Amino acid sequence: MEPGISLIALGVSDLERSFRFYRDGLGLPTTGGPEDGIVFFQP
């Protein structure tokens, strides 16, 4: 089995701003939203 990374957790001070950056700026698909208090992105 090859070692690898399957999850990275980032703590941010402004979830709404970070959400917009990763979704709109980088185009990553999301699950959840800032109103939920947690967002999941998939590369």
Secondary structure, 3 states (H helix, E strand, C coil): CCCCCCCCCCCCCCHHHHHHHHHHHCCCCEEEEHHHCEEEECC
